[in-house]
Amino acid sequence: MKSRFPFTSFPNGWFCIAYSHELLPGDVKPIHYFGQDLVLFRTESGTPYVLNAHCPHLGAHLGYGGCVQGETIQCPFHGWRFNEDGKCIEVPYANKIPAKAQARTWCIRELNGVILVYYHAQGKPPTWEPPQIPELNSQEWTKFKEVDRWRINSHLQDLHEQVVDIAHFPTVHSDHSAKSQGSDVDGPVWKQRLYSGQAFKAATLDFKIETQYEIALYGLGYSLQRYCINGIGKLQFILLFLTTPVNEKCVEIQLLISVKKLFNKAIASVITSLVLKMLKQEMEKDITILENKLYRKVPLLCDGDGEIIRYRHWASQFYSENLELLPSLQKIT
């Protein structure tokens, strides 16, 4: 089946493959992303690594029955051991290790409670880094909690285009007041500032809830979102919106939240639960549309559609192949 999209499903960048708490020292996990079988493991010293899954000897999958031995992973088939560089350092029944006994290693980072891998179509090393989140080291903020995770039939670029598509907010999310306050581009980082102000009535009270938020895209796999809501009280929370291509058709979405504590732990917990419920509902509205829409290479746009063209130009830097820039995509100066 032909892809709905005119570009590869695997753009270059940093992508989530696991949460830190899911991988204890000595753990070995088979994973599948970018259309490839991989093995994720944490050595006894606590360092995580990712290798191509299949042993270069006779092809056994290291993630099924493989085990950590010190700072190495051992193949379950014949006991060959590979170090953090993917180099075979022991064949238990041989005096000489074949020179080509090497498994491909992947560049990874562990930060903010997330394990990220760097994908590049040509195998090049990373030229930029994902950000640390300073709030997570503060006692004033809750630890990250998972909202949910989904696997959907879509593409990373199309998914994140919703950030600049302000015109869909009223129809999909019933927010008629959402307005863009501008965007900034700095290499692989896109920052979008938005405002929403909605009036409500509750009993004899008339009040307005105003939301200021910034969505920062670090490539097409890592989105850091900060929200500040003023109404009855002040609510601040952070979302980590992580997207990773599983194969040519499927994208995995993982959503984490941290809330600034208000008054006490019990109130923070109640607020977090309410926000979680709302986020899941709104996310699933987008998913229904994303899974069933076409991608228009030459979209029919009007003056209220936001910075879709500028966003597509920015996103093009994450593809190694030469993309055909359409006549409607003017060079950004």
Protein Blocks (a to p, Z undefined) as FASTA:
>chain_A
ZZfbfbdfbdcddddfbdfklpcghiacdddeehiacdddddfkopacdddfbdfklopa
fkgopacehjaccdfklopacdfkopafbdfkbcbdcfklccdddddddeehiacddddf
klpacfbdcdddfklmpckbccdddfbdcdddddfklmmmmmmmmmlmmmmnopakbcce
bdadehjaccddddddddddehjbccddddddddddehjkbccddddddfedjddddddd
ddddfblmbccdddddddddehiamlmmmmmmmmmmmmmmmmmmmmmmmmmcccdfbacd
dfknojmlmmmmmmmmmpfbdcdddfklccdZZ
